[in-house]
């Protein structure tokens, strides 16, 4: 997986981690230092629950059989909650809603539009 700061720049990556940390602090009621640590760990691991957002391209992970996946790459159109899902479009324009667990198991973040 490409590091988030390499993909979108250090400033945007820091802003994303800060926003995620604030959500963990507010929603999950984690202490500030724990929320920041968890946010950093999830982003470093490429966790789609921490990362998935509109404008991103997620590509098939190396070693995954393309026959076991919906597409080679997916563009995230919308982030949905309860349960965490993403509305995506594949390379031929087919739209689908996938659980973020599918992104986690099968894809990795490879591009994020500005």
Residue pairs with C-beta under 8 A, 6 or more apart in sequence:
1 46
1 108
1 109
2 108
2 109
2 110
3 44
4 13
4 16
4 17
4 43
4 51
4 109
5 13
5 14
7 13
7 109
7 110
7 111
7 112
8 16
8 112
8 114
13 43
16 43
16 51
17 36
17 39
17 40
17 43
18 39
20 39
20 42
20 43
20 50
21 32
21 35
21 36
21 38
21 39
22 35
24 30
24 34
24 35
24 38
24 39
25 31
25 32
25 35
28 35
30 38
39 50
42 49
42 50
42 51
43 50
43 51
46 104
46 108
46 109
47 104
48 58
48 84
48 86
48 100
48 103
48 104
48 107
48 109
49 84
49 100
49 104
51 109
52 58
52 76
52 79
52 84
52 86
52 100
52 103
53 76
53 79
53 112
54 76
54 77
54 78
54 79
55 75
55 76
55 112
55 113
55 114
56 75
56 76
56 109
56 111
56 112
56 113
57 73
57 74
57 75
57 76
57 109
57 110
57 111
57 112
58 73
58 74
58 76
58 88
58 103
58 107
58 108
58 109
58 110
59 72
59 73
59 107
59 108
59 110
60 66
60 69
60 71
60 72
60 73
60 106
60 107
61 106
61 107
61 108
64 106
66 72
68 106
69 106
69 107
70 90
70 96
70 98
70 102
71 90
71 91
71 92
71 94
72 90
72 91
73 90
73 91
73 107
73 110
74 86
74 88
74 89
74 90
74 98
74 103
74 107
75 88
75 89
75 90
76 86
76 87
76 88
77 86
77 87
77 88
77 89
77 95
78 86
78 87
79 86
79 87
80 86
80 87
80 97
83 99
84 99
84 100
85 97
85 98
85 99
85 100
86 97
86 98
86 100
86 103
87 95
87 96
87 97
88 95
88 96
88 97
88 98
89 95
89 96
90 96
